[in-house]
Amino acid sequence: MMLHTETLGRGPDVVFLHGWGLHGGVFSRLARYLADSGLTVHLVDLPGHGHTPAEATFDIARIADQLALAFPLPVQVVGWSLGGLVAQHWAARHPDTVRSLSLVATSPRFVRSADWPHAQPREAIETVGHNLATDFEGTLRRFLALQTLGAPHARQTLEAMQSLLFAHGRPQGLMPALQALLEADARAVAPEIACPTGLFFGARDAITPTGAARWLAHTLPDARLHLFAQASHAPFLSHESDFIAALAPHLDLFA
């Protein structure tokens, strides 16, 4: 399958992978800034999101393999939430193609368990899936609201996200991707991620708590944690200037 990708700018390559329910366009403002700063930015629509058709299953490892084929030269990868989970597999499975990794409000595991308290209860994610069938748009909008919960200017951030929600069309593969979030556990691959990794997390995030960030910082061989004290699940939107100030040096270092 061809992954729809929007590319802008000229210079070293940076690939952005979005979160569940959205598309590459969620990074449009950030992408324009980085393109103007001398980078080539690739905004990918993951399967079943935006302009990329859905597949029967959202196979994270296979998607990581597709990305490595699509971007065979070493690139820098920025992954947010679900996109960050895909990015972890990409960096672990194809280390020669990933120069640096930036993980934004993501986790190796999105479901709470006895040995993993840094996540939501399984029932919370399953409820999202049940509600999609009866109130598709309302469920997505409530999920976006959860991502901004607790952050200053949450209403403005939510409005920005809602305005982008269907900018690439109505997503067709959200249930397979949600199922992947329920099943995924990338903890075993974390030690295999050898590239320099920046971790960018909001301290008020209810979806990927700071415990997940600290676990990644401790487990990844070469990682540095940037914590935004007032941010929730979308620091690149709610705290754009602070996020750019933290991300740009990480990207420039390996450009």
N, C-alpha and C positions, 0 to 999 in steps of 0.2 A: 504494500500500500504506500502511496505517496502521501507524505505529511505536508499539508499546506503550510507554507512558510512565507512570511513577508520579510523582505530584506531592505535595509537602508544604511547609508553611510559607506565609507571606505576606510580600510585599515585592518588591524587585527580582528579576528572573528570572535564574537560573543553570541552564544545561543541562549535564548530565554524559553523556559518551560513553565506554563501557567498552572493554576490550581483547578480543582474540580468545579465544573459548572461554568467556567469562563472560557477564555481563548487568549491567543497571543496578544490581542489588542489591548489587554489590560495593562500592558507595559508601554503603551504608545508614548506617553510623555517622557518616561525615563529613557526609552529608546531614542527619541529625537535628541535628547541632551547628549547621550553617549555617541550618537552618530556625528553630531556637531563637534564632538571632542576628539574625533579621529578614530573611531572604531566602526567596524562593520557589524551591525546588529541583526540577528535573525530571530524573528518572532514565530514560534512554531504553534500550530493548533494540534493538540494531541487527538488521538482517535476518538470520534464521537463528540468532539467539541469544535465549535466554529465551522470552518470550511473543510475539515477533514472528516470523511465518512466514518460511520460507526463500524465496529467489528463485533462479532458475537461475544468475544471475551476481550477484556482489557488486560493483555498479557504484558506485564511490566518488563520482564526480561527481554521479550521479543521486541517491544517498542524501543528499549535501550539499544538493541542490536540494529534496528532500523535507523536510529539516529546516528550511530557510529558509521553506518554505510552512507548516510546522507551528508555527513560532515567528516570525511576521512582524514582531513588535515587536523592537526591538534588545535582545538578550540577551547575557549573559556566557556563554562556552562553556569548559568544562573537558573536555579529551580526553586519555585515557590510551592509550598504545600504538596499536593499530588505531584506536581512537576519536580519538586525536590526529591521525592521518593524515586521517580524515574531516573533523575540525575545521579542518585547514589548508585543505582545498578549500572548505569552507563559508565561511570568512572571506575567501578570495580571490575566490570566485564571487559572494558576496552581502555585500559589505562594509557595506551599510546595515543589515543585520540582526544584526551581531556588534559589540558595544560593546567587549569585551575578550576575550582568548584566554588560556587557561592550558593549556600543553602539558606533559603528564606522561610522562616516559620514552617518548618517541615519536621519530619520525624522518620525513623526507621519503622515505626509501628504506630498506627492511628487508633488502635483499640486497647483499652485498659485490660490488664490481666493481673494475676497474682504476682507475677514477676516483672510487671511493667505498669507502674501507676501513672506514667506521664502521658495520659491520653483520656479521651472521652469513653464513657461506658459504651459497650457494643449496642445497647438498646437505643442510644441517641442517634447513632448512624443508621441503624435499621429503620427507625421512625422516619428519617428523611426519605429513605427508599419507599416506604409504604405511602407516604404523602405525595410523592411524585405522581403516582397513578391517578390521584383524585384532584390534586391542585398543583399542577406542574409549575406554573409561574409563581404562585404564592409561596411554594416550598423553596424555590430558588431565592426569592427575595428575602424570606426569613433566614435562609442560610447566609446570605450576604450580611444581614443585620448582625448575626452572631459573630461574624468575622470582625466587625468594628466595635463590638461591645466593650465598654470600659475605656476606650480611647477618647481623648479630647477631640472635639470637632467630629464626633462620630457621624452626625447627620450629614455633614458635607462629604465625608468619605463614602458613606453609604450611597448618597445620591450619585457620586462619580461612578461607583461600581455598577449601580443599577442602570445608568445611562449607557454603559458598555455591554450590558448583559447579552443582548441579542444583536449586537453590532455585526457579528459574523454569521448571523442566522440562528435558527433555533437548534440547540444541541440535540443530537439524536442518540447518543450512546452513554447517557449518564448512569444508567443502572449497572452496566458492566464495569464502569470505572468505580462506582461506589462499592461494588462487590470486591473489586481488587483492593480497595482501602480496608475493607473488613478482613481480608485474608492475608495481606502483606505483612511480612516481618523481615526487614533487611538488617537486623542486628548482626547476623552472621557475616555479612559482606563488609561491614564497616571497617574492620582491620585491613581489608584489601584496597581501600581507597588511599592511594599513596600521594596524590597530588595535593598541593597547598589548598586549604579549604577555609573560606570565610563563612561564619555562621551569623546570621542576621535575624534576631528574634525580638518580639515585643514582650515586655514583662507582663502585660495584661492579657495575653493570649489564652483563650479558653479552649482552643482546638489543639494547639501544639504547645503545651505548657513549657516553662523554662527548664523543667526537669529533663525534657527531651534534648533541649539545647545543651545542657551541661553534660548529659551522657555522651552526646556526639563530640563535644569538646574534649572530653576525657578519653574517648575510645579511638577517634580518628588519629592517624599517625601525625598529621601536620594540620592542626586546626586552630583558629582564633575566633573567639566569641565576641560579637558586638550586640549588646543588649540595649534596646530602646525602652527607657523606663516608663514612658507614657503610652506606648504603642500596643496595639492588639495584634490581629492576625495578618494585617496588610500594612506593614510599616513603610513600604515603598510608596503607598498612597497617602497614608495619614501623616507621615513625617518625611515627606519627599526630600527636602533639602538635607536633613540629617542623614537620611538613608544614602543619598548620593555622596555625601561627605565621607561616609564609611565605606561604601562600595567602590568608589572611583580609585582610591589608592590601591585596593586589592587587585583591581583589573589592570591598572597602569603598571603595577609591579611586574606583571607577566606579559604585558603587551609587547 
